[in-house]
Each structure stands twice: as C-alpha cells, then as structure tokens.
C-alpha cells in the first residue's frame, strides 16, 4: 500500500494531466493504471483527485483570493495542481495537518516547478494557513 506522500504525488500527476485533457477522470485513471509502474493508482489516489475536481471552483476562488499578482488562469498548471491539492487536503481531510499539506505542496513544487513558483506556492499557502488559524482562534 502506498503511503500518503506517494498518494499525494500520484494525485498531483493525475491532476496535472487532467488540466491538459478534456477526458473524464475515469479515462485518466484507466490510462494511468496501464502505466502502473510509473503512477501507482489506488482508491485513495482516485478519491483525492475526484475530491479536488469536485471542489475545483471553490479551490480556485480561494487561490484567487490569495494570488494578488496572478489571475488563476495565468498561474502555471504545475502550481495550480499543487495548490488545489494542498488546499483541498487542508479543508477536507482531517487526517492531514495544515503544516503537512503545505510542506508536501512545497516539496512537490520544488520537484516539478520553477524556483519562483516554489516561492509563490509557499507564500500563497502560508497566507491561506494564517487566515485559517485566525478563523479557528
């Protein structure tokens, strides 16, 4: 069984792919399952990807609120996929602490995005987390 880190990475790769395709999620899952050695697909990965795309409008509104320099449609797709997963996990997965979601997102950005994008992802998620903490206090 894949750990949460692997689940998140697989979900990121599938979410990123979906940003370029009009295919239904099931078709993307089927394609990835054929290449299982590259992207391990399980129910947890599918649930995370489905959750992100089910809540896409809400997630994009949050991203837009914290992205003062770039409109959502101008944010690089790598960053967008990373941000959506992190915000989704923060809001909808009680098992993932906010700091872990942010740390994992920054790690994905460091692996797949440009240096400037890593700072953007980190800054946006940091501002989001700060406001979340205020709301809980």
C-alpha positions as CSV (number, residue, x, y, z in Angstrom):
1,X,0.0,0.0,0.0
2,X,1.3,3.4,-0.9
3,X,2.0,6.0,1.9
4,X,0.3,9.4,2.0
5,X,3.3,11.0,0.2
6,X,3.0,8.6,-2.7
7,X,-0.8,9.1,-2.8
8,X,-0.3,12.8,-2.9
9,X,2.3,12.6,-5.7
10,X,0.2,10.3,-7.8
11,X,-2.8,12.6,-7.3
12,X,-0.7,15.6,-8.3
13,X,0.4,13.9,-11.5
14,X,-3.1,12.9,-12.5
15,X,-4.5,16.3,-11.6
16,X,-1.8,18.0,-13.6
17,X,-2.6,15.7,-16.6
18,X,-6.3,16.5,-16.3
19,X,-5.5,20.2,-16.7
20,X,-4.4,19.4,-20.3
21,X,-7.2,16.9,-21.3
22,X,-10.9,17.0,-21.7
23,X,-11.1,13.4,-20.7
24,X,-13.3,12.2,-17.9
25,X,-11.4,11.3,-14.7
26,X,-12.2,7.6,-15.2
27,X,-10.4,7.7,-18.6
28,X,-7.4,9.3,-17.0
29,X,-7.4,6.7,-14.2
30,X,-7.6,3.9,-16.7
31,X,-4.6,5.3,-18.7
32,X,-2.6,5.7,-15.6
33,X,-3.5,2.1,-14.4
34,X,-2.0,0.8,-17.7
35,X,1.3,2.5,-16.6
36,X,1.0,1.4,-13.0
37,X,4.8,1.2,-12.5
38,X,5.0,4.9,-13.1
39,X,2.0,6.2,-11.2
40,X,0.5,3.8,-8.6
41,X,-3.3,4.2,-8.7
42,X,-5.5,3.1,-5.8
43,X,-8.8,4.1,-4.3
44,X,-7.1,6.7,-2.1
45,X,-5.5,8.4,-5.1
46,X,-8.8,8.4,-7.0
47,X,-10.7,9.8,-4.1
48,X,-8.2,12.7,-3.7
49,X,-8.3,13.5,-7.4
50,X,-12.1,13.3,-7.5
51,X,-12.3,15.5,-4.4
52,X,-10.1,18.1,-5.9
53,X,-12.0,18.3,-9.2
54,X,-15.4,18.2,-7.4
55,X,-14.4,21.2,-5.4
56,X,-12.4,22.9,-8.2
57,X,-14.4,26.1,-8.3
58,X,-14.2,26.6,-4.5
59,X,-10.5,25.8,-4.5
60,X,-9.9,28.3,-7.4
61,X,-11.8,31.0,-5.6
62,X,-9.5,30.5,-2.6
63,X,-6.4,30.6,-4.8
64,X,-7.7,33.8,-6.5
65,X,-8.2,35.4,-3.1
66,X,-4.6,34.8,-2.1
67,X,-3.0,35.4,-5.5
68,X,-2.8,39.1,-5.7
69,X,-0.4,39.2,-8.7
70,X,-1.8,36.5,-11.0
71,X,-5.3,35.5,-12.1
72,X,-6.0,31.8,-11.6
73,X,-5.9,31.2,-15.4
74,X,-2.4,32.7,-15.5
75,X,-1.0,30.5,-12.8
76,X,1.3,27.8,-14.2
77,X,-0.6,24.4,-14.3
78,X,2.0,22.8,-12.1
79,X,1.4,25.4,-9.4
80,X,-2.4,25.1,-9.8
81,X,-2.4,21.4,-9.4
82,X,-0.2,21.6,-6.3
83,X,-2.2,24.4,-4.7
84,X,-5.6,22.7,-5.3
85,X,-4.4,19.5,-3.6
86,X,-2.9,21.3,-0.6
87,X,-6.0,23.5,-0.1
88,X,-8.3,20.5,-0.6
89,X,-6.4,18.4,2.0
90,X,-6.4,21.3,4.4
91,X,-10.1,21.9,4.2
92,X,-11.5,18.4,3.7
93,X,-9.0,15.8,5.1
94,X,-9.0,15.8,8.9
95,X,-6.1,13.4,8.9
96,X,-3.7,15.9,7.2
97,X,-2.5,18.7,9.4
98,X,-2.2,22.1,7.7
99,X,1.6,22.3,8.1
100,X,1.9,18.8,6.5
101,X,-0.3,19.8,3.5
102,X,1.8,22.9,3.0
103,X,5.1,21.2,3.4
104,X,4.1,18.4,0.9
105,X,2.9,21.0,-1.5
106,X,6.2,23.0,-1.4
107,X,8.0,19.7,-1.8
108,X,6.0,18.9,-5.0
109,X,6.6,22.4,-6.3
110,X,10.4,22.0,-5.6
111,X,10.4,18.8,-7.6
112,X,8.2,19.9,-10.5
113,X,8.1,23.7,-10.7
114,X,10.4,26.6,-11.3
115,X,12.2,28.3,-8.3
116,X,10.0,31.4,-8.5
117,X,6.9,29.1,-8.4
118,X,8.1,27.4,-5.2
119,X,8.1,30.8,-3.5
120,X,4.7,31.6,-4.9
121,X,3.2,28.3,-3.7
122,X,4.8,28.7,-0.3
123,X,3.6,32.3,0.1
124,X,0.1,31.7,-1.1
125,X,-0.4,28.7,1.2
126,X,1.3,30.5,4.1
127,X,-1.2,33.3,3.8
128,X,-4.1,30.9,3.5
129,X,-3.0,28.9,6.6
130,X,-2.5,32.1,8.6
131,X,-6.1,33.1,7.9
132,X,-7.3,29.6,8.6
133,X,-5.6,29.8,12.0
134,X,-7.2,33.2,12.7
135,X,-10.7,31.7,11.9
136,X,-10.1,28.9,14.3
137,X,-8.9,31.1,17.2
